[in-house]
Amino acid sequence: MSDLLSAASLLLAVLGVLYGLWYPEIIEALDVKVPDYPEDRKRPYRQVASVLYGRAIPLAVAALGVSLIFLPDALKIIGVSIQNFRLRGMAAVYDYHAVYTAFCFVVAMSIAIAVHLTIFSMKLGHLCKRLSSDTKRVH
């Protein structure tokens, strides 16, 4: 189990570093305003599309991948823990294992990052669509 925790932790650390490095770019792209005139939208569109396809989507896919790789093991651990608690009640606390808990926490953090980046990707995609339209938008 400690090998599994090490692998999951390492992958989460890589995700965390990339997330931390790219977060300011993602937020900056989300703050882009849609110009009223279509001819003024080319540069903002390129910026938003670059962040969407070069940062947000790849990182969301990576986080989702990490989550899906380790989720079955995390669900097994959670299921055994619930079953143990039902059978033994509060005495199940004596079976506590920090490595199992840490592993489940790492998986939960991967899922949280995946969900957060998916939401950002959807917002950036919507913004790209607005920037690529030819209709005048009034804010």
CNS distance restraints for C-alpha pairs under 8 A (distance, minus, plus):
assign (resid   1 and name CA) (resid   5 and name CA) 6.25 0.50 0.50
assign (resid   1 and name CA) (resid  99 and name CA) 7.43 0.50 0.50
assign (resid   1 and name CA) (resid 100 and name CA) 7.56 0.50 0.50
assign (resid   2 and name CA) (resid   6 and name CA) 6.02 0.50 0.50
assign (resid   2 and name CA) (resid  99 and name CA) 6.75 0.50 0.50
assign (resid   3 and name CA) (resid   7 and name CA) 6.18 0.50 0.50
assign (resid   4 and name CA) (resid   8 and name CA) 6.13 0.50 0.50
assign (resid   4 and name CA) (resid 103 and name CA) 7.78 0.50 0.50
assign (resid   5 and name CA) (resid   9 and name CA) 5.86 0.50 0.50
assign (resid   5 and name CA) (resid  99 and name CA) 7.15 0.50 0.50
assign (resid   5 and name CA) (resid 102 and name CA) 7.44 0.50 0.50
assign (resid   5 and name CA) (resid 103 and name CA) 5.24 0.50 0.50
assign (resid   6 and name CA) (resid  10 and name CA) 6.00 0.50 0.50
assign (resid   7 and name CA) (resid  11 and name CA) 6.26 0.50 0.50
assign (resid   8 and name CA) (resid  12 and name CA) 6.09 0.50 0.50
assign (resid   8 and name CA) (resid  66 and name CA) 7.44 0.50 0.50
assign (resid   8 and name CA) (resid  70 and name CA) 7.21 0.50 0.50
assign (resid   8 and name CA) (resid 103 and name CA) 7.29 0.50 0.50
assign (resid   8 and name CA) (resid 106 and name CA) 6.72 0.50 0.50
assign (resid   8 and name CA) (resid 107 and name CA) 7.38 0.50 0.50
assign (resid   9 and name CA) (resid  13 and name CA) 5.98 0.50 0.50
assign (resid   9 and name CA) (resid 103 and name CA) 7.85 0.50 0.50
assign (resid   9 and name CA) (resid 106 and name CA) 6.34 0.50 0.50
assign (resid  10 and name CA) (resid  14 and name CA) 6.34 0.50 0.50
assign (resid  11 and name CA) (resid  15 and name CA) 6.23 0.50 0.50
assign (resid  11 and name CA) (resid  66 and name CA) 6.99 0.50 0.50
assign (resid  12 and name CA) (resid  16 and name CA) 5.94 0.50 0.50
assign (resid  12 and name CA) (resid  63 and name CA) 7.94 0.50 0.50
assign (resid  12 and name CA) (resid  66 and name CA) 7.62 0.50 0.50
assign (resid  12 and name CA) (resid 106 and name CA) 6.95 0.50 0.50
assign (resid  12 and name CA) (resid 109 and name CA) 7.81 0.50 0.50
assign (resid  12 and name CA) (resid 110 and name CA) 6.34 0.50 0.50
assign (resid  13 and name CA) (resid  17 and name CA) 6.14 0.50 0.50
assign (resid  14 and name CA) (resid  18 and name CA) 6.25 0.50 0.50
assign (resid  15 and name CA) (resid  19 and name CA) 5.86 0.50 0.50
assign (resid  15 and name CA) (resid  59 and name CA) 7.28 0.50 0.50
assign (resid  15 and name CA) (resid  62 and name CA) 7.58 0.50 0.50
assign (resid  15 and name CA) (resid  63 and name CA) 6.71 0.50 0.50
assign (resid  16 and name CA) (resid  20 and name CA) 5.97 0.50 0.50
assign (resid  17 and name CA) (resid  21 and name CA) 6.14 0.50 0.50
assign (resid  18 and name CA) (resid  22 and name CA) 5.96 0.50 0.50
assign (resid  18 and name CA) (resid  59 and name CA) 7.70 0.50 0.50
assign (resid  19 and name CA) (resid  23 and name CA) 5.58 0.50 0.50
assign (resid  19 and name CA) (resid  59 and name CA) 7.37 0.50 0.50
assign (resid  20 and name CA) (resid  24 and name CA) 7.76 0.50 0.50
assign (resid  22 and name CA) (resid  26 and name CA) 6.29 0.50 0.50
assign (resid  22 and name CA) (resid  55 and name CA) 6.70 0.50 0.50
assign (resid  23 and name CA) (resid  27 and name CA) 6.15 0.50 0.50
assign (resid  24 and name CA) (resid  28 and name CA) 6.01 0.50 0.50
assign (resid  25 and name CA) (resid  29 and name CA) 6.12 0.50 0.50
assign (resid  25 and name CA) (resid  51 and name CA) 6.95 0.50 0.50
assign (resid  26 and name CA) (resid  30 and name CA) 6.20 0.50 0.50
assign (resid  26 and name CA) (resid  51 and name CA) 6.24 0.50 0.50
assign (resid  26 and name CA) (resid  52 and name CA) 7.78 0.50 0.50
assign (resid  26 and name CA) (resid  55 and name CA) 7.56 0.50 0.50
assign (resid  26 and name CA) (resid  56 and name CA) 6.98 0.50 0.50
assign (resid  26 and name CA) (resid 120 and name CA) 7.71 0.50 0.50
assign (resid  27 and name CA) (resid  31 and name CA) 6.30 0.50 0.50
assign (resid  28 and name CA) (resid  32 and name CA) 6.77 0.50 0.50
assign (resid  29 and name CA) (resid  47 and name CA) 6.76 0.50 0.50
assign (resid  29 and name CA) (resid  48 and name CA) 5.21 0.50 0.50
assign (resid  29 and name CA) (resid  51 and name CA) 6.87 0.50 0.50
assign (resid  29 and name CA) (resid 124 and name CA) 7.46 0.50 0.50
assign (resid  30 and name CA) (resid  48 and name CA) 7.51 0.50 0.50
assign (resid  30 and name CA) (resid 123 and name CA) 7.35 0.50 0.50
assign (resid  30 and name CA) (resid 124 and name CA) 6.23 0.50 0.50
assign (resid  30 and name CA) (resid 127 and name CA) 7.61 0.50 0.50
assign (resid  32 and name CA) (resid  44 and name CA) 6.78 0.50 0.50
assign (resid  32 and name CA) (resid  48 and name CA) 7.71 0.50 0.50
assign (resid  34 and name CA) (resid  41 and name CA) 6.86 0.50 0.50
assign (resid  34 and name CA) (resid  44 and name CA) 7.76 0.50 0.50
assign (resid  34 and name CA) (resid 127 and name CA) 7.95 0.50 0.50
assign (resid  34 and name CA) (resid 130 and name CA) 7.12 0.50 0.50
assign (resid  34 and name CA) (resid 131 and name CA) 5.95 0.50 0.50
assign (resid  34 and name CA) (resid 137 and name CA) 7.35 0.50 0.50
assign (resid  35 and name CA) (resid  40 and name CA) 6.02 0.50 0.50
assign (resid  35 and name CA) (resid  41 and name CA) 5.98 0.50 0.50
assign (resid  35 and name CA) (resid 131 and name CA) 7.89 0.50 0.50
assign (resid  35 and name CA) (resid 137 and name CA) 7.50 0.50 0.50
assign (resid  36 and name CA) (resid  40 and name CA) 7.64 0.50 0.50
assign (resid  36 and name CA) (resid 136 and name CA) 5.38 0.50 0.50
assign (resid  36 and name CA) (resid 137 and name CA) 5.40 0.50 0.50
assign (resid  36 and name CA) (resid 138 and name CA) 6.32 0.50 0.50
assign (resid  37 and name CA) (resid  41 and name CA) 7.06 0.50 0.50
assign (resid  37 and name CA) (resid 136 and name CA) 6.05 0.50 0.50
assign (resid  37 and name CA) (resid 137 and name CA) 7.95 0.50 0.50
assign (resid  38 and name CA) (resid  42 and name CA) 7.74 0.50 0.50
assign (resid  38 and name CA) (resid 131 and name CA) 7.77 0.50 0.50
assign (resid  38 and name CA) (resid 132 and name CA) 7.85 0.50 0.50
assign (resid  38 and name CA) (resid 133 and name CA) 7.30 0.50 0.50
assign (resid  38 and name CA) (resid 134 and name CA) 5.48 0.50 0.50
assign (resid  38 and name CA) (resid 135 and name CA) 7.12 0.50 0.50
assign (resid  38 and name CA) (resid 136 and name CA) 6.89 0.50 0.50
assign (resid  41 and name CA) (resid  45 and name CA) 5.88 0.50 0.50
assign (resid  41 and name CA) (resid 131 and name CA) 5.73 0.50 0.50
assign (resid  41 and name CA) (resid 132 and name CA) 7.17 0.50 0.50
assign (resid  42 and name CA) (resid  46 and name CA) 6.23 0.50 0.50
assign (resid  42 and name CA) (resid 131 and name CA) 7.68 0.50 0.50
assign (resid  42 and name CA) (resid 132 and name CA) 7.81 0.50 0.50
assign (resid  43 and name CA) (resid  47 and name CA) 6.34 0.50 0.50
assign (resid  44 and name CA) (resid  48 and name CA) 6.14 0.50 0.50
assign (resid  44 and name CA) (resid 131 and name CA) 7.34 0.50 0.50
assign (resid  45 and name CA) (resid  49 and name CA) 5.87 0.50 0.50
assign (resid  45 and name CA) (resid 128 and name CA) 5.96 0.50 0.50
assign (resid  45 and name CA) (resid 131 and name CA) 5.56 0.50 0.50
assign (resid  45 and name CA) (resid 132 and name CA) 6.72 0.50 0.50
assign (resid  46 and name CA) (resid  50 and name CA) 5.89 0.50 0.50
assign (resid  47 and name CA) (resid  51 and name CA) 6.40 0.50 0.50
assign (resid  48 and name CA) (resid  52 and name CA) 6.03 0.50 0.50
assign (resid  48 and name CA) (resid 124 and name CA) 6.65 0.50 0.50
assign (resid  48 and name CA) (resid 127 and name CA) 7.55 0.50 0.50
assign (resid  48 and name CA) (resid 128 and name CA) 6.33 0.50 0.50
assign (resid  49 and name CA) (resid  53 and name CA) 5.96 0.50 0.50
assign (resid  49 and name CA) (resid  54 and name CA) 7.94 0.50 0.50
assign (resid  49 and name CA) (resid 124 and name CA) 7.70 0.50 0.50
assign (resid  49 and name CA) (resid 125 and name CA) 7.81 0.50 0.50
assign (resid  49 and name CA) (resid 128 and name CA) 6.27 0.50 0.50
assign (resid  50 and name CA) (resid  54 and name CA) 5.42 0.50 0.50
assign (resid  50 and name CA) (resid  55 and name CA) 7.53 0.50 0.50
assign (resid  51 and name CA) (resid  55 and name CA) 5.04 0.50 0.50
assign (resid  51 and name CA) (resid  56 and name CA) 6.25 0.50 0.50
assign (resid  52 and name CA) (resid  56 and name CA) 4.96 0.50 0.50
assign (resid  52 and name CA) (resid  57 and name CA) 5.90 0.50 0.50
assign (resid  52 and name CA) (resid 121 and name CA) 6.14 0.50 0.50
assign (resid  52 and name CA) (resid 124 and name CA) 6.03 0.50 0.50
assign (resid  52 and name CA) (resid 125 and name CA) 6.96 0.50 0.50
assign (resid  53 and name CA) (resid  57 and name CA) 5.61 0.50 0.50
assign (resid  53 and name CA) (resid  58 and name CA) 6.93 0.50 0.50
assign (resid  54 and name CA) (resid  58 and name CA) 6.55 0.50 0.50
assign (resid  55 and name CA) (resid  59 and name CA) 6.04 0.50 0.50
assign (resid  56 and name CA) (resid  60 and name CA) 5.99 0.50 0.50
assign (resid  56 and name CA) (resid 117 and name CA) 6.16 0.50 0.50
assign (resid  56 and name CA) (resid 118 and name CA) 7.70 0.50 0.50
assign (resid  56 and name CA) (resid 120 and name CA) 6.98 0.50 0.50
assign (resid  56 and name CA) (resid 121 and name CA) 5.60 0.50 0.50
assign (resid  57 and name CA) (resid  61 and name CA) 6.07 0.50 0.50
assign (resid  57 and name CA) (resid 117 and name CA) 7.44 0.50 0.50
assign (resid  57 and name CA) (resid 118 and name CA) 7.32 0.50 0.50
assign (resid  57 and name CA) (resid 121 and name CA) 5.96 0.50 0.50
assign (resid  58 and name CA) (resid  62 and name CA) 6.13 0.50 0.50
assign (resid  59 and name CA) (resid  63 and name CA) 6.07 0.50 0.50
assign (resid  59 and name CA) (resid 114 and name CA) 7.88 0.50 0.50
assign (resid  59 and name CA) (resid 117 and name CA) 7.19 0.50 0.50
assign (resid  60 and name CA) (resid  64 and name CA) 6.04 0.50 0.50
assign (resid  60 and name CA) (resid 113 and name CA) 7.47 0.50 0.50
assign (resid  60 and name CA) (resid 114 and name CA) 5.06 0.50 0.50
assign (resid  60 and name CA) (resid 115 and name CA) 7.63 0.50 0.50
assign (resid  60 and name CA) (resid 117 and name CA) 5.06 0.50 0.50
assign (resid  60 and name CA) (resid 118 and name CA) 5.71 0.50 0.50
assign (resid  60 and name CA) (resid 121 and name CA) 7.80 0.50 0.50
assign (resid  61 and name CA) (resid  65 and name CA) 6.00 0.50 0.50
assign (resid  61 and name CA) (resid 114 and name CA) 7.34 0.50 0.50
assign (resid  62 and name CA) (resid  66 and name CA) 6.23 0.50 0.50
assign (resid  62 and name CA) (resid 114 and name CA) 7.90 0.50 0.50
assign (resid  63 and name CA) (resid  67 and name CA) 6.13 0.50 0.50
assign (resid  63 and name CA) (resid 110 and name CA) 5.73 0.50 0.50
assign (resid  63 and name CA) (resid 111 and name CA) 6.94 0.50 0.50
assign (resid  63 and name CA) (resid 113 and name CA) 6.39 0.50 0.50
assign (resid  63 and name CA) (resid 114 and name CA) 4.80 0.50 0.50
assign (resid  64 and name CA) (resid  68 and name CA) 6.09 0.50 0.50
assign (resid  64 and name CA) (resid 110 and name CA) 7.28 0.50 0.50
assign (resid  64 and name CA) (resid 111 and name CA) 6.68 0.50 0.50
assign (resid  64 and name CA) (resid 114 and name CA) 5.20 0.50 0.50
assign (resid  65 and name CA) (resid  69 and name CA) 6.06 0.50 0.50
assign (resid  66 and name CA) (resid  70 and name CA) 6.47 0.50 0.50
assign (resid  66 and name CA) (resid 107 and name CA) 7.86 0.50 0.50
assign (resid  66 and name CA) (resid 110 and name CA) 6.64 0.50 0.50
assign (resid  67 and name CA) (resid  71 and name CA) 5.68 0.50 0.50
assign (resid  67 and name CA) (resid 107 and name CA) 5.80 0.50 0.50
assign (resid  67 and name CA) (resid 108 and name CA) 7.80 0.50 0.50
assign (resid  67 and name CA) (resid 110 and name CA) 5.42 0.50 0.50
assign (resid  67 and name CA) (resid 111 and name CA) 5.51 0.50 0.50
assign (resid  67 and name CA) (resid 114 and name CA) 7.78 0.50 0.50
assign (resid  68 and name CA) (resid  72 and name CA) 7.43 0.50 0.50
assign (resid  70 and name CA) (resid  74 and name CA) 6.39 0.50 0.50
assign (resid  70 and name CA) (resid 107 and name CA) 6.53 0.50 0.50
assign (resid  71 and name CA) (resid  75 and name CA) 6.05 0.50 0.50
assign (resid  71 and name CA) (resid 107 and name CA) 6.54 0.50 0.50
assign (resid  72 and name CA) (resid  76 and name CA) 6.26 0.50 0.50
assign (resid  73 and name CA) (resid  77 and name CA) 6.31 0.50 0.50
assign (resid  74 and name CA) (resid  78 and name CA) 6.19 0.50 0.50
assign (resid  74 and name CA) (resid 103 and name CA) 7.08 0.50 0.50
assign (resid  74 and name CA) (resid 104 and name CA) 5.30 0.50 0.50
assign (resid  74 and name CA) (resid 107 and name CA) 7.04 0.50 0.50
assign (resid  75 and name CA) (resid  79 and name CA) 5.96 0.50 0.50
assign (resid  76 and name CA) (resid  80 and name CA) 6.13 0.50 0.50
assign (resid  77 and name CA) (resid  81 and name CA) 6.11 0.50 0.50
assign (resid  77 and name CA) (resid 100 and name CA) 6.94 0.50 0.50
assign (resid  77 and name CA) (resid 104 and name CA) 7.79 0.50 0.50
assign (resid  78 and name CA) (resid  82 and name CA) 6.15 0.50 0.50
assign (resid  78 and name CA) (resid 104 and name CA) 7.96 0.50 0.50
assign (resid  79 and name CA) (resid  83 and name CA) 6.13 0.50 0.50
assign (resid  80 and name CA) (resid  84 and name CA) 5.96 0.50 0.50
assign (resid  81 and name CA) (resid  85 and name CA) 6.10 0.50 0.50
assign (resid  82 and name CA) (resid  86 and name CA) 6.18 0.50 0.50
assign (resid  83 and name CA) (resid  87 and name CA) 6.24 0.50 0.50
assign (resid  84 and name CA) (resid  88 and name CA) 5.90 0.50 0.50
assign (resid  84 and name CA) (resid  89 and name CA) 7.56 0.50 0.50
assign (resid  84 and name CA) (resid  92 and name CA) 6.02 0.50 0.50
assign (resid  85 and name CA) (resid  89 and name CA) 4.74 0.50 0.50
assign (resid  85 and name CA) (resid  90 and name CA) 6.69 0.50 0.50
assign (resid  85 and name CA) (resid  91 and name CA) 7.66 0.50 0.50
assign (resid  85 and name CA) (resid  92 and name CA) 5.28 0.50 0.50
assign (resid  88 and name CA) (resid  92 and name CA) 5.40 0.50 0.50
assign (resid  91 and name CA) (resid  95 and name CA) 7.93 0.50 0.50
assign (resid  92 and name CA) (resid  96 and name CA) 7.21 0.50 0.50
assign (resid  97 and name CA) (resid 101 and name CA) 6.44 0.50 0.50
assign (resid  98 and name CA) (resid 102 and name CA) 5.93 0.50 0.50
assign (resid  99 and name CA) (resid 103 and name CA) 6.05 0.50 0.50
assign (resid 100 and name CA) (resid 104 and name CA) 6.30 0.50 0.50
assign (resid 101 and name CA) (resid 105 and name CA) 6.16 0.50 0.50
assign (resid 102 and name CA) (resid 106 and name CA) 6.16 0.50 0.50
assign (resid 103 and name CA) (resid 107 and name CA) 6.34 0.50 0.50
assign (resid 104 and name CA) (resid 108 and name CA) 6.13 0.50 0.50
assign (resid 105 and name CA) (resid 109 and name CA) 6.16 0.50 0.50
assign (resid 106 and name CA) (resid 110 and name CA) 6.24 0.50 0.50
assign (resid 107 and name CA) (resid 111 and name CA) 6.25 0.50 0.50
assign (resid 108 and name CA) (resid 112 and name CA) 6.17 0.50 0.50
assign (resid 109 and name CA) (resid 113 and name CA) 6.18 0.50 0.50
assign (resid 110 and name CA) (resid 114 and name CA) 6.12 0.50 0.50
assign (resid 111 and name CA) (resid 115 and name CA) 6.11 0.50 0.50
assign (resid 112 and name CA) (resid 116 and name CA) 6.08 0.50 0.50
assign (resid 113 and name CA) (resid 117 and name CA) 6.01 0.50 0.50
assign (resid 114 and name CA) (resid 118 and name CA) 6.00 0.50 0.50
assign (resid 115 and name CA) (resid 119 and name CA) 6.26 0.50 0.50
assign (resid 116 and name CA) (resid 120 and name CA) 6.32 0.50 0.50
assign (resid 117 and name CA) (resid 121 and name CA) 5.96 0.50 0.50
assign (resid 118 and name CA) (resid 122 and name CA) 6.15 0.50 0.50
assign (resid 119 and name CA) (resid 123 and name CA) 6.25 0.50 0.50
assign (resid 120 and name CA) (resid 124 and name CA) 6.07 0.50 0.50
assign (resid 121 and name CA) (resid 125 and name CA) 5.97 0.50 0.50
assign (resid 122 and name CA) (resid 126 and name CA) 6.17 0.50 0.50
assign (resid 123 and name CA) (resid 127 and name CA) 6.18 0.50 0.50
assign (resid 124 and name CA) (resid 128 and name CA) 6.07 0.50 0.50
assign (resid 125 and name CA) (resid 129 and name CA) 6.21 0.50 0.50
assign (resid 126 and name CA) (resid 130 and name CA) 6.32 0.50 0.50
assign (resid 127 and name CA) (resid 131 and name CA) 6.11 0.50 0.50
assign (resid 128 and name CA) (resid 132 and name CA) 6.06 0.50 0.50
assign (resid 129 and name CA) (resid 133 and name CA) 6.31 0.50 0.50
